[in-house]
Amino acid sequence: MTEKEYTDEELVLMLQNNDEEAFNLLYHRYVKLVYYIAYRICKNDADSQDIVQDTFLQVKRMIHNLKNPSLFKFWLNQIAISKCKNLFRKNKYVTYDDEHYEAKNNLIETREDVLPEAVLKFESDKEVLNAFIDELPQGQKEAVILHYLEQFSVEETAAILELPQGTVKSRLSYARNSLRKKIELYERTTGVKLNFRSVDGLIASALIFSLGKAALPKALLVPANTVNVSLWRRFSSAVSTKTIVAAFASVTLLTVGVGNIIYDNANTGENQLQNRFPAVTVRSTKITNAREAYFHIKTWACCHEEMMIMDTDKLKDVYYLYQIMKRDHSVYYEALRNEGWINDLERIYNERIRSSY
């Protein structure tokens, strides 16, 4: 069994039939993403590793309560974000309401502590923006990561964060405005012009870049079922059976209740995304959304040099997938544009393929 042979839905169904290898594949498919999200929110490696392990422990214990396997990624994010929030509650972490953040703190116009000295540590425009994203209030950062990296709609993001849609829209709006002002201040102060066409595209590109560079701690590379055995012993020794049952019952209610509310409507959320981006099979790989397309494209042809040496059939496949992304025109397409990847592909495709006709 190899990971690319199975969709999330197929692996969930297999896991619900107690297939341990299916759990291993789901774990290795998503462990880096969950760790990355936890670390961007918590900024603490030990806490982030605990969140990852507790998240997958809960996945394994509660997988039979996931009624719609196509919602696995949504459900996984719900659990991970919930773990992050619980950590902050435990540590009595306090945040301001995002709608009043600027008025209360007046930080956006006056915050200049990263300028100009810190510019020396940045290697790219994306690293600059990632530094600014880390300065956002926690609530705004959560919304930005879910919406721009994970490509969840506002409705889906609101469900994961357990917030009204209006609050999520407000957080995203404040985050965009804040980042735009930080960029403008950065450019004025340093004289360095950041290369981007839109804040939306730059945010997505920066987060994707950061995820790609993130290193997974060695402790999380061990086989998933080994992790879960040790975790269950630690978890069960720390709390009573009554507490465990109550905690899992509350998550079951969230999974069945909120999930059905969000996805009963065929015109919302993930269904809209799937309608915009048709499922395709390219080079024996099934691709169902823009995020998957982006990572496969960058794996097959990450740079000008790889495009030049790949065989023509593979280049045609990459170009075909790129055309689908272009029609979809998601933030992942914008990320390719911002990176200059599209210009390279178009030029090389014209030189190698069209010129031979």
Helices and strands as residue ranges (DSSP letters): G 3-5, H 8-16, H 20-42, H 45-62, G 63-65, G 69-71, H 72-90, G 98-100, H 101-105, G 117-121, H 125-134, H 138-144, I 145-149, H 154-161, H 165-190, H 199-213, G 218-220, H 224-238, H 241-263, H 269-276, E 280-282, E 285-287, H 290-300, H 304-309, H 312-328, H 331-338, H 341-352, G 354-356
